[in-house]
Amino acid sequence: MFLAEAATEAVESTYSHFDIFMLIFTVLIAIGLVRLLMQRPRKNMLAIGFGTVCLLVFLAADFKMISGW
């Protein structure tokens, strides 16, 4: 009985309302990166590189955040 109570207390969710904003920002960065890559005449390589790095950082943060739920 005591062990079962300790097990239920150990499985506590780390969800907060800021997590939704993180997911929304990740989607917005992905949309912006796709729009940058779809440009025809001239591509802004600095913006593409910065967007790629930002997207990778946010995806890693989202993965870590969701694995904690």
C-alpha atoms as an extended CHARMM CRD file, in Angstrom:
* protein
*
        69  EXT
         1         1  MET       CA              0.0000000000        0.0000000000        0.0000000000  PROA      1               0.0000000000
         2         2  PHE       CA              2.7410000000        2.4440000000        0.9430000000  PROA      2               0.0000000000
         3         3  LEU       CA              4.6760000000        1.5800000000       -2.2230000000  PROA      3               0.0000000000
         4         4  ALA       CA              1.6220000000        2.2090000000       -4.4150000000  PROA      4               0.0000000000
         5         5  GLU       CA              1.1650000000        5.6850000000       -2.9220000000  PROA      5               0.0000000000
         6         6  ALA       CA              4.7890000000        6.5440000000       -3.6030000000  PROA      6               0.0000000000
         7         7  ALA       CA              4.4500000000        5.3930000000       -7.2240000000  PROA      7               0.0000000000
         8         8  THR       CA              1.4330000000        7.6090000000       -7.8780000000  PROA      8               0.0000000000
         9         9  GLU       CA              3.2170000000       10.6240000000       -6.4040000000  PROA      9               0.0000000000
        10        10  ALA       CA              6.2940000000       10.0110000000       -8.5680000000  PROA      10              0.0000000000
        11        11  VAL       CA              4.2690000000       10.2550000000      -11.8080000000  PROA      11              0.0000000000
        12        12  GLU       CA              3.5350000000       13.9600000000      -11.6730000000  PROA      12              0.0000000000
        13        13  SER       CA              2.9670000000       15.8920000000      -14.8750000000  PROA      13              0.0000000000
        14        14  THR       CA              5.1930000000       18.8670000000      -15.6240000000  PROA      14              0.0000000000
        15        15  TYR       CA              2.6720000000       20.4500000000      -18.0040000000  PROA      15              0.0000000000
        16        16  SER       CA              2.2670000000       24.2300000000      -17.8480000000  PROA      16              0.0000000000
        17        17  HSD       CA              0.3410000000       26.6860000000      -20.0070000000  PROA      17              0.0000000000
        18        18  PHE       CA              3.5660000000       28.0420000000      -21.4910000000  PROA      18              0.0000000000
        19        19  ASP       CA              4.0010000000       24.6850000000      -23.3020000000  PROA      19              0.0000000000
        20        20  ILE       CA              1.2150000000       25.6070000000      -25.7290000000  PROA      20              0.0000000000
        21        21  PHE       CA              3.0480000000       28.8270000000      -26.6530000000  PROA      21              0.0000000000
        22        22  MET       CA              6.2430000000       26.8570000000      -27.2790000000  PROA      22              0.0000000000
        23        23  LEU       CA              4.4020000000       24.5720000000      -29.6960000000  PROA      23              0.0000000000
        24        24  ILE       CA              2.7620000000       27.5220000000      -31.4610000000  PROA      24              0.0000000000
        25        25  PHE       CA              6.1250000000       29.3060000000      -31.8410000000  PROA      25              0.0000000000
        26        26  THR       CA              7.6310000000       26.1240000000      -33.2890000000  PROA      26              0.0000000000
        27        27  VAL       CA              4.8790000000       25.9120000000      -35.8910000000  PROA      27              0.0000000000
        28        28  LEU       CA              5.3030000000       29.6000000000      -36.7790000000  PROA      28              0.0000000000
        29        29  ILE       CA              9.0610000000       29.1900000000      -37.2120000000  PROA      29              0.0000000000
        30        30  ALA       CA              8.4910000000       26.1470000000      -39.4320000000  PROA      30              0.0000000000
        31        31  ILE       CA              5.9880000000       28.0600000000      -41.5780000000  PROA      31              0.0000000000
        32        32  GLY       CA              8.4150000000       30.9860000000      -41.9180000000  PROA      32              0.0000000000
        33        33  LEU       CA             11.2660000000       28.6720000000      -42.8950000000  PROA      33              0.0000000000
        34        34  VAL       CA              9.1430000000       26.9790000000      -45.5620000000  PROA      34              0.0000000000
        35        35  ARG       CA              8.1460000000       30.3800000000      -46.9620000000  PROA      35              0.0000000000
        36        36  LEU       CA             11.8040000000       31.4070000000      -47.0980000000  PROA      36              0.0000000000
        37        37  LEU       CA             12.7280000000       28.2290000000      -48.9300000000  PROA      37              0.0000000000
        38        38  MET       CA              9.8970000000       28.7050000000      -51.4650000000  PROA      38              0.0000000000
        39        39  GLN       CA             11.1600000000       32.1070000000      -52.6810000000  PROA      39              0.0000000000
        40        40  ARG       CA             12.0300000000       31.9620000000      -56.3660000000  PROA      40              0.0000000000
        41        41  PRO       CA             14.3780000000       34.7010000000      -57.5460000000  PROA      41              0.0000000000
        42        42  ARG       CA             16.7080000000       35.3400000000      -54.6030000000  PROA      42              0.0000000000
        43        43  LYS       CA             16.9550000000       33.4810000000      -51.3350000000  PROA      43              0.0000000000
        44        44  ASN       CA             18.1160000000       35.1510000000      -48.1440000000  PROA      44              0.0000000000
        45        45  MET       CA             20.7040000000       32.6310000000      -46.9290000000  PROA      45              0.0000000000
        46        46  LEU       CA             21.2300000000       34.3610000000      -43.5850000000  PROA      46              0.0000000000
        47        47  ALA       CA             17.5090000000       34.1810000000      -42.7940000000  PROA      47              0.0000000000
        48        48  ILE       CA             17.3480000000       30.5320000000      -43.9120000000  PROA      48              0.0000000000
        49        49  GLY       CA             20.3130000000       29.6070000000      -41.6940000000  PROA      49              0.0000000000
        50        50  PHE       CA             18.9460000000       31.5160000000      -38.7080000000  PROA      50              0.0000000000
        51        51  GLY       CA             15.4900000000       29.9850000000      -39.1760000000  PROA      51              0.0000000000
        52        52  THR       CA             16.9670000000       26.4950000000      -39.4180000000  PROA      52              0.0000000000
        53        53  VAL       CA             18.9490000000       26.9180000000      -36.2100000000  PROA      53              0.0000000000
        54        54  CYS       CA             15.9120000000       28.3650000000      -34.4210000000  PROA      54              0.0000000000
        55        55  LEU       CA             13.7120000000       25.5260000000      -35.6230000000  PROA      55              0.0000000000
        56        56  LEU       CA             16.2170000000       22.8970000000      -34.4690000000  PROA      56              0.0000000000
        57        57  VAL       CA             16.4910000000       24.5130000000      -31.0270000000  PROA      57              0.0000000000
        58        58  PHE       CA             12.7290000000       24.7590000000      -30.6410000000  PROA      58              0.0000000000
        59        59  LEU       CA             12.2070000000       21.1720000000      -31.8280000000  PROA      59              0.0000000000
        60        60  ALA       CA             14.7460000000       19.9350000000      -29.2670000000  PROA      60              0.0000000000
        61        61  ALA       CA             13.0620000000       21.9930000000      -26.5330000000  PROA      61              0.0000000000
        62        62  ASP       CA              9.6230000000       20.6870000000      -27.5600000000  PROA      62              0.0000000000
        63        63  PHE       CA             10.8790000000       17.1010000000      -27.5270000000  PROA      63              0.0000000000
        64        64  LYS       CA             12.3150000000       17.5420000000      -24.0350000000  PROA      64              0.0000000000
        65        65  MET       CA              9.1810000000       19.3270000000      -22.8730000000  PROA      65              0.0000000000
        66        66  ILE       CA              6.7700000000       16.7030000000      -24.2320000000  PROA      66              0.0000000000
        67        67  SER       CA              8.8270000000       13.7940000000      -22.8780000000  PROA      67              0.0000000000
        68        68  GLY       CA              8.3340000000       15.3070000000      -19.4070000000  PROA      68              0.0000000000
        69        69  TRP       CA              4.5640000000       15.2040000000      -19.6220000000  PROA      69              0.0000000000
